[in-house]
Amino acid sequence: MRCWCIQFHWIPTIGDDVFAVWNSGFTTDPDAPWRFPRGRALAHPLNGALVIKAVHRLAQ
């Protein structure tokens, strides 16, 4: 299985962070019709996850 990951990290001010991460898994089985790295495989992920995390520092 191959994985594809896209990450976004934003720091609006020191102490504050926003993360967004997308992960997808694709098959590399030679007998599969949607085998990675063919372009058609990107439309047929085996699994995927979107994670968004925000951090805010509570200090003076």
PDB file of N, CA, C and O in Angstrom:
ATOM      1  N   MET A   1       0.841  -1.173   0.000  1.00  0.00           N
ATOM      2  CA  MET A   1       0.000   0.000   0.000  1.00  0.00           C
ATOM      3  C   MET A   1       0.890   1.242   0.000  1.00  0.00           C
ATOM      4  O   MET A   1       1.910   1.274   0.690  1.00  0.00           O
ATOM      5  N   ARG A   2       0.519   2.242  -0.754  1.00  0.00           N
ATOM      6  CA  ARG A   2       1.200   3.533  -0.794  1.00  0.00           C
ATOM      7  C   ARG A   2       0.322   4.565  -0.104  1.00  0.00           C
ATOM      8  O   ARG A   2      -0.905   4.465  -0.120  1.00  0.00           O
ATOM      9  N   CYS A   3       0.953   5.541   0.493  1.00  0.00           N
ATOM     10  CA  CYS A   3       0.214   6.613   1.164  1.00  0.00           C
ATOM     11  C   CYS A   3       0.521   7.952   0.515  1.00  0.00           C
ATOM     12  O   CYS A   3       1.618   8.185   0.007  1.00  0.00           O
ATOM     13  N   TRP A   4      -0.462   8.812   0.546  1.00  0.00           N
ATOM     14  CA  TRP A   4      -0.355  10.159   0.012  1.00  0.00           C
ATOM     15  C   TRP A   4      -0.732  11.106   1.133  1.00  0.00           C
ATOM     16  O   TRP A   4      -1.750  10.898   1.793  1.00  0.00           O
ATOM     17  N   CYS A   5       0.060  12.137   1.366  1.00  0.00           N
ATOM     18  CA  CYS A   5      -0.178  13.040   2.480  1.00  0.00           C
ATOM     19  C   CYS A   5      -0.010  14.488   2.018  1.00  0.00           C
ATOM     20  O   CYS A   5       0.961  14.832   1.345  1.00  0.00           O
ATOM     21  N   ILE A   6      -0.970  15.318   2.391  1.00  0.00           N
ATOM     22  CA  ILE A   6      -0.885  16.759   2.135  1.00  0.00           C
ATOM     23  C   ILE A   6      -1.007  17.454   3.485  1.00  0.00           C
ATOM     24  O   ILE A   6      -1.925  17.164   4.253  1.00  0.00           O
ATOM     25  N   GLN A   7      -0.087  18.369   3.777  1.00  0.00           N
ATOM     26  CA  GLN A   7      -0.083  19.053   5.069  1.00  0.00           C
ATOM     27  C   GLN A   7      -0.127  20.561   4.869  1.00  0.00           C
ATOM     28  O   GLN A   7       0.448  21.103   3.925  1.00  0.00           O
ATOM     29  N   PHE A   8      -0.832  21.227   5.793  1.00  0.00           N
ATOM     30  CA  PHE A   8      -0.908  22.682   5.822  1.00  0.00           C
ATOM     31  C   PHE A   8      -0.660  23.123   7.257  1.00  0.00           C
ATOM     32  O   PHE A   8      -1.304  22.615   8.175  1.00  0.00           O
ATOM     33  N   HIS A   9       0.263  24.058   7.469  1.00  0.00           N
ATOM     34  CA  HIS A   9       0.590  24.562   8.806  1.00  0.00           C
ATOM     35  C   HIS A   9       0.591  26.076   8.741  1.00  0.00           C
ATOM     36  O   HIS A   9       1.303  26.672   7.933  1.00  0.00           O
ATOM     37  N   TRP A  10      -0.219  26.702   9.604  1.00  0.00           N
ATOM     38  CA  TRP A  10      -0.336  28.147   9.617  1.00  0.00           C
ATOM     39  C   TRP A  10      -0.060  28.658  11.021  1.00  0.00           C
ATOM     40  O   TRP A  10      -0.605  28.123  11.986  1.00  0.00           O
ATOM     41  N   ILE A  11       0.773  29.680  11.154  1.00  0.00           N
ATOM     42  CA  ILE A  11       1.092  30.295  12.445  1.00  0.00           C
ATOM     43  C   ILE A  11       0.674  31.768  12.354  1.00  0.00           C
ATOM     44  O   ILE A  11       1.460  32.606  11.913  1.00  0.00           O
ATOM     45  N   PRO A  12      -0.576  32.091  12.773  1.00  0.00           N
ATOM     46  CA  PRO A  12      -1.016  33.485  12.681  1.00  0.00           C
ATOM     47  C   PRO A  12      -0.259  34.407  13.636  1.00  0.00           C
ATOM     48  O   PRO A  12       0.043  35.545  13.277  1.00  0.00           O
ATOM     49  N   THR A  13       0.050  33.939  14.839  1.00  0.00           N
ATOM     50  CA  THR A  13       0.877  34.665  15.808  1.00  0.00           C
ATOM     51  C   THR A  13       1.684  33.642  16.592  1.00  0.00           C
ATOM     52  O   THR A  13       1.330  32.463  16.630  1.00  0.00           O
ATOM     53  N   ILE A  14       2.760  34.086  17.214  1.00  0.00           N
ATOM     54  CA  ILE A  14       3.586  33.175  18.006  1.00  0.00           C
ATOM     55  C   ILE A  14       2.733  32.592  19.135  1.00  0.00           C
ATOM     56  O   ILE A  14       2.097  33.336  19.881  1.00  0.00           O
ATOM     57  N   GLY A  15       2.721  31.282  19.259  1.00  0.00           N
ATOM     58  CA  GLY A  15       1.930  30.592  20.271  1.00  0.00           C
ATOM     59  C   GLY A  15       0.631  30.024  19.735  1.00  0.00           C
ATOM     60  O   GLY A  15       0.002  29.203  20.403  1.00  0.00           O
ATOM     61  N   ASP A  16       0.209  30.438  18.544  1.00  0.00           N
ATOM     62  CA  ASP A  16      -1.002  29.909  17.915  1.00  0.00           C
ATOM     63  C   ASP A  16      -0.610  29.143  16.658  1.00  0.00           C
ATOM     64  O   ASP A  16       0.227  29.602  15.881  1.00  0.00           O
ATOM     65  N   ASP A  17      -1.211  27.984  16.462  1.00  0.00           N
ATOM     66  CA  ASP A  17      -0.930  27.144  15.300  1.00  0.00           C
ATOM     67  C   ASP A  17      -2.223  26.522  14.798  1.00  0.00           C
ATOM     68  O   ASP A  17      -3.127  26.229  15.580  1.00  0.00           O
ATOM     69  N   VAL A  18      -2.303  26.327  13.500  1.00  0.00           N
ATOM     70  CA  VAL A  18      -3.395  25.579  12.880  1.00  0.00           C
ATOM     71  C   VAL A  18      -2.756  24.580  11.924  1.00  0.00           C
ATOM     72  O   VAL A  18      -1.931  24.945  11.087  1.00  0.00           O
ATOM     73  N   PHE A  19      -3.149  23.310  12.061  1.00  0.00           N
ATOM     74  CA  PHE A  19      -2.647  22.239  11.208  1.00  0.00           C
ATOM     75  C   PHE A  19      -3.839  21.596  10.496  1.00  0.00           C
ATOM     76  O   PHE A  19      -4.894  21.403  11.100  1.00  0.00           O
ATOM     77  N   ALA A  20      -3.673  21.270   9.237  1.00  0.00           N
ATOM     78  CA  ALA A  20      -4.632  20.463   8.489  1.00  0.00           C
ATOM     79  C   ALA A  20      -3.828  19.420   7.724  1.00  0.00           C
ATOM     80  O   ALA A  20      -2.896  19.758   6.994  1.00  0.00           O
ATOM     81  N   VAL A  21      -4.192  18.151   7.893  1.00  0.00           N
ATOM     82  CA  VAL A  21      -3.462  17.046   7.254  1.00  0.00           C
ATOM     83  C   VAL A  21      -4.465  16.107   6.598  1.00  0.00           C
ATOM     84  O   VAL A  21      -5.448  15.707   7.222  1.00  0.00           O
ATOM     85  N   TRP A  22      -4.215  15.753   5.331  1.00  0.00           N
ATOM     86  CA  TRP A  22      -5.018  14.765   4.615  1.00  0.00           C
ATOM     87  C   TRP A  22      -4.115  13.594   4.262  1.00  0.00           C
ATOM     88  O   TRP A  22      -3.074  13.782   3.632  1.00  0.00           O
ATOM     89  N   ASN A  23      -4.506  12.375   4.667  1.00  0.00           N
ATOM     90  CA  ASN A  23      -3.781  11.149   4.340  1.00  0.00           C
ATOM     91  C   ASN A  23      -4.692  10.226   3.545  1.00  0.00           C
ATOM     92  O   ASN A  23      -5.878  10.112   3.852  1.00  0.00           O
ATOM     93  N   SER A  24      -4.150   9.568   2.528  1.00  0.00           N
ATOM     94  CA  SER A  24      -4.881   8.575   1.748  1.00  0.00           C
ATOM     95  C   SER A  24      -3.977   7.382   1.501  1.00  0.00           C
ATOM     96  O   SER A  24      -2.766   7.534   1.336  1.00  0.00           O
ATOM     97  N   GLY A  25      -4.569   6.189   1.475  1.00  0.00           N
ATOM     98  CA  GLY A  25      -3.825   4.967   1.181  1.00  0.00           C
ATOM     99  C   GLY A  25      -4.306   4.365  -0.128  1.00  0.00           C
ATOM    100  O   GLY A  25      -5.505   4.343  -0.402  1.00  0.00           O
ATOM    101  N   PHE A  26      -3.370   3.876  -0.941  1.00  0.00           N
ATOM    102  CA  PHE A  26      -3.692   3.299  -2.244  1.00  0.00           C
ATOM    103  C   PHE A  26      -3.025   1.941  -2.379  1.00  0.00           C
ATOM    104  O   PHE A  26      -1.965   1.709  -1.798  1.00  0.00           O
ATOM    105  N   THR A  27      -3.638   1.040  -3.140  1.00  0.00           N
ATOM    106  CA  THR A  27      -3.087  -0.298  -3.330  1.00  0.00           C
ATOM    107  C   THR A  27      -1.947  -0.298  -4.350  1.00  0.00           C
ATOM    108  O   THR A  27      -1.947   0.477  -5.307  1.00  0.00           O
ATOM    109  N   THR A  28      -0.979  -1.182  -4.122  1.00  0.00           N
ATOM    110  CA  THR A  28       0.097  -1.425  -5.092  1.00  0.00           C
ATOM    111  C   THR A  28       0.030  -2.856  -5.613  1.00  0.00           C
ATOM    112  O   THR A  28       0.966  -3.329  -6.258  1.00  0.00           O
ATOM    113  N   ASP A  29      -1.083  -3.552  -5.333  1.00  0.00           N
ATOM    114  CA  ASP A  29      -1.283  -4.924  -5.802  1.00  0.00           C
ATOM    115  C   ASP A  29      -1.288  -4.936  -7.335  1.00  0.00           C
ATOM    116  O   ASP A  29      -2.091  -4.230  -7.945  1.00  0.00           O
ATOM    117  N   PRO A  30      -0.410  -5.723  -7.970  1.00  0.00           N
ATOM    118  CA  PRO A  30      -0.327  -5.720  -9.439  1.00  0.00           C
ATOM    119  C   PRO A  30      -1.609  -6.183 -10.127  1.00  0.00           C
ATOM    120  O   PRO A  30      -1.825  -5.846 -11.291  1.00  0.00           O
ATOM    121  N   ASP A  31      -2.470  -6.947  -9.440  1.00  0.00           N
ATOM    122  CA  ASP A  31      -3.717  -7.438 -10.039  1.00  0.00           C
ATOM    123  C   ASP A  31      -4.891  -6.492  -9.829  1.00  0.00           C
ATOM    124  O   ASP A  31      -5.964  -6.720 -10.387  1.00  0.00           O
ATOM    125  N   ALA A  32      -4.720  -5.449  -9.048  1.00  0.00           N
ATOM    126  CA  ALA A  32      -5.817  -4.519  -8.777  1.00  0.00           C
ATOM    127  C   ALA A  32      -6.057  -3.600  -9.976  1.00  0.00           C
ATOM    128  O   ALA A  32      -5.103  -3.128 -10.595  1.00  0.00           O
ATOM    129  N   PRO A  33      -7.328  -3.343 -10.309  1.00  0.00           N
ATOM    130  CA  PRO A  33      -7.609  -2.456 -11.442  1.00  0.00           C
ATOM    131  C   PRO A  33      -7.258  -0.992 -11.163  1.00  0.00           C
ATOM    132  O   PRO A  33      -7.041  -0.219 -12.095  1.00  0.00           O
ATOM    133  N   TRP A  34      -7.203  -0.612  -9.890  1.00  0.00           N
ATOM    134  CA  TRP A  34      -6.905   0.778  -9.526  1.00  0.00           C
ATOM    135  C   TRP A  34      -5.546   0.861  -8.855  1.00  0.00           C
ATOM    136  O   TRP A  34      -5.426   1.468  -7.791  1.00  0.00           O
ATOM    137  N   ARG A  35      -4.521   0.268  -9.450  1.00  0.00           N
ATOM    138  CA  ARG A  35      -3.188   0.185  -8.864  1.00  0.00           C
ATOM    139  C   ARG A  35      -2.464   1.531  -8.913  1.00  0.00           C
ATOM    140  O   ARG A  35      -2.459   2.202  -9.945  1.00  0.00           O
ATOM    141  N   PHE A  36      -1.855   1.920  -7.791  1.00  0.00           N
ATOM    142  CA  PHE A  36      -1.024   3.117  -7.724  1.00  0.00           C
ATOM    143  C   PHE A  36       0.289   2.824  -8.445  1.00  0.00           C
ATOM    144  O   PHE A  36       0.795   1.721  -8.236  1.00  0.00           O
ATOM    145  N   PRO A  37       0.880   3.644  -9.237  1.00  0.00           N
ATOM    146  CA  PRO A  37       0.764   5.098  -9.391  1.00  0.00           C
ATOM    147  C   PRO A  37      -0.089   5.539 -10.568  1.00  0.00           C
ATOM    148  O   PRO A  37       0.025   6.695 -10.975  1.00  0.00           O
ATOM    149  N   ARG A  38      -0.934   4.694 -11.139  1.00  0.00           N
ATOM    150  CA  ARG A  38      -1.789   5.142 -12.247  1.00  0.00           C
ATOM    151  C   ARG A  38      -2.693   6.278 -11.777  1.00  0.00           C
ATOM    152  O   ARG A  38      -3.129   6.299 -10.626  1.00  0.00           O
ATOM    153  N   GLY A  39      -2.966   7.203 -12.657  1.00  0.00           N
ATOM    154  CA  GLY A  39      -3.797   8.362 -12.325  1.00  0.00           C
ATOM    155  C   GLY A  39      -5.197   7.982 -11.864  1.00  0.00           C
ATOM    156  O   GLY A  39      -5.793   8.691 -11.053  1.00  0.00           O
ATOM    157  N   ARG A  40      -5.736   6.856 -12.376  1.00  0.00           N
ATOM    158  CA  ARG A  40      -7.078   6.421 -11.971  1.00  0.00           C
ATOM    159  C   ARG A  40      -7.124   6.027 -10.503  1.00  0.00           C
ATOM    160  O   ARG A  40      -8.186   6.085  -9.884  1.00  0.00           O
ATOM    161  N   ALA A  41      -5.986   5.626  -9.932  1.00  0.00           N
ATOM    162  CA  ALA A  41      -5.951   5.191  -8.532  1.00  0.00           C
ATOM    163  C   ALA A  41      -6.268   6.339  -7.577  1.00  0.00           C
ATOM    164  O   ALA A  41      -6.780   6.096  -6.484  1.00  0.00           O
ATOM    165  N   LEU A  42      -5.979   7.577  -7.959  1.00  0.00           N
ATOM    166  CA  LEU A  42      -6.232   8.710  -7.072  1.00  0.00           C
ATOM    167  C   LEU A  42      -7.718   8.906  -6.790  1.00  0.00           C
ATOM    168  O   LEU A  42      -8.078   9.511  -5.780  1.00  0.00           O
ATOM    169  N   ALA A  43      -8.582   8.406  -7.664  1.00  0.00           N
ATOM    170  CA  ALA A  43     -10.032   8.501  -7.454  1.00  0.00           C
ATOM    171  C   ALA A  43     -10.575   7.330  -6.631  1.00  0.00           C
ATOM    172  O   ALA A  43     -11.761   7.311  -6.304  1.00  0.00           O
ATOM    173  N   HIS A  44      -9.722   6.349  -6.289  1.00  0.00           N
ATOM    174  CA  HIS A  44     -10.170   5.154  -5.564  1.00  0.00           C
ATOM    175  C   HIS A  44      -9.246   4.838  -4.389  1.00  0.00           C
ATOM    176  O   HIS A  44      -8.593   3.794  -4.397  1.00  0.00           O
ATOM    177  N   PRO A  45      -9.170   5.717  -3.369  1.00  0.00           N
ATOM    178  CA  PRO A  45      -8.320   5.420  -2.218  1.00  0.00           C
ATOM    179  C   PRO A  45      -8.905   4.283  -1.387  1.00  0.00           C
ATOM    180  O   PRO A  45     -10.122   4.110  -1.333  1.00  0.00           O
ATOM    181  N   LEU A  46      -8.030   3.504  -0.736  1.00  0.00           N
ATOM    182  CA  LEU A  46      -8.484   2.441   0.155  1.00  0.00           C
ATOM    183  C   LEU A  46      -8.986   3.010   1.478  1.00  0.00           C
ATOM    184  O   LEU A  46      -9.927   2.486   2.073  1.00  0.00           O
ATOM    185  N   ASN A  47      -8.350   4.082   1.930  1.00  0.00           N
ATOM    186  CA  ASN A  47      -8.757   4.737   3.168  1.00  0.00           C
ATOM    187  C   ASN A  47      -8.261   6.173   3.129  1.00  0.00           C
ATOM    188  O   ASN A  47      -7.452   6.544   2.279  1.00  0.00           O
ATOM    189  N   GLY A  48      -8.754   6.966   4.051  1.00  0.00           N
ATOM    190  CA  GLY A  48      -8.317   8.352   4.098  1.00  0.00           C
ATOM    191  C   GLY A  48      -8.717   8.997   5.417  1.00  0.00           C
ATOM    192  O   GLY A  48      -9.618   8.518   6.105  1.00  0.00           O
ATOM    193  N   ALA A  49      -8.051  10.069   5.757  1.00  0.00           N
ATOM    194  CA  ALA A  49      -8.361  10.782   6.997  1.00  0.00           C
ATOM    195  C   ALA A  49      -8.012  12.256   6.839  1.00  0.00           C
ATOM    196  O   ALA A  49      -6.979  12.609   6.269  1.00  0.00           O
ATOM    197  N   LEU A  50      -8.885  13.098   7.349  1.00  0.00           N
ATOM    198  CA  LEU A  50      -8.641  14.526   7.415  1.00  0.00           C
ATOM    199  C   LEU A  50      -8.554  14.897   8.886  1.00  0.00           C
ATOM    200  O   LEU A  50      -9.488  14.643   9.646  1.00  0.00           O
ATOM    201  N   VAL A  51      -7.445  15.495   9.290  1.00  0.00           N
ATOM    202  CA  VAL A  51      -7.237  15.900  10.677  1.00  0.00           C
ATOM    203  C   VAL A  51      -6.978  17.396  10.703  1.00  0.00           C
ATOM    204  O   VAL A  51      -6.122  17.898   9.975  1.00  0.00           O
ATOM    205  N   ILE A  52      -7.723  18.109  11.547  1.00  0.00           N
ATOM    206  CA  ILE A  52      -7.527  19.544  11.726  1.00  0.00           C
ATOM    207  C   ILE A  52      -7.270  19.791  13.205  1.00  0.00           C
ATOM    208  O   ILE A  52      -8.024  19.324  14.059  1.00  0.00           O
ATOM    209  N   LYS A  53      -6.214  20.518  13.504  1.00  0.00           N
ATOM    210  CA  LYS A  53      -5.830  20.780  14.884  1.00  0.00           C
ATOM    211  C   LYS A  53      -5.524  22.265  15.033  1.00  0.00           C
ATOM    212  O   LYS A  53      -4.793  22.840  14.226  1.00  0.00           O
ATOM    213  N   ALA A  54      -6.085  22.880  16.066  1.00  0.00           N
ATOM    214  CA  ALA A  54      -5.810  24.283  16.357  1.00  0.00           C
ATOM    215  C   ALA A  54      -5.264  24.387  17.790  1.00  0.00           C
ATOM    216  O   ALA A  54      -5.785  23.758  18.711  1.00  0.00           O
ATOM    217  N   VAL A  55      -4.223  25.179  17.956  1.00  0.00           N
ATOM    218  CA  VAL A  55      -3.587  25.367  19.267  1.00  0.00           C
ATOM    219  C   VAL A  55      -3.565  26.858  19.557  1.00  0.00           C
ATOM    220  O   VAL A  55      -3.173  27.665  18.714  1.00  0.00           O
ATOM    221  N   HIS A  56      -3.994  27.215  20.774  1.00  0.00           N
ATOM    222  CA  HIS A  56      -3.962  28.607  21.199  1.00  0.00           C
ATOM    223  C   HIS A  56      -3.336  28.663  22.589  1.00  0.00           C
ATOM    224  O   HIS A  56      -3.791  27.982  23.508  1.00  0.00           O
ATOM    225  N   ARG A  57      -2.317  29.459  22.736  1.00  0.00           N
ATOM    226  CA  ARG A  57      -1.613  29.577  24.013  1.00  0.00           C
ATOM    227  C   ARG A  57      -2.375  30.526  24.920  1.00  0.00           C
ATOM    228  O   ARG A  57      -2.704  31.642  24.517  1.00  0.00           O
ATOM    229  N   LEU A  58      -2.661  30.087  26.152  1.00  0.00           N
ATOM    230  CA  LEU A  58      -3.373  30.896  27.136  1.00  0.00           C
ATOM    231  C   LEU A  58      -2.385  31.437  28.148  1.00  0.00           C
ATOM    232  O   LEU A  58      -2.310  30.930  29.267  1.00  0.00           O
ATOM    233  N   ALA A  59      -1.634  32.445  27.784  1.00  0.00           N
ATOM    234  CA  ALA A  59      -0.648  33.060  28.686  1.00  0.00           C
ATOM    235  C   ALA A  59      -0.618  34.563  28.438  1.00  0.00           C
ATOM    236  O   ALA A  59      -1.026  35.041  27.380  1.00  0.00           O
ATOM    237  N   GLN A  60      -0.133  35.290  29.423  1.00  0.00           N
ATOM    238  CA  GLN A  60      -0.065  36.746  29.273  1.00  0.00           C
ATOM    239  C   GLN A  60       1.320  37.180  28.893  1.00  0.00           C
ATOM    240  O   GLN A  60       1.567  38.373  28.723  1.00  0.00           O
TER     241      GLN A  60
END
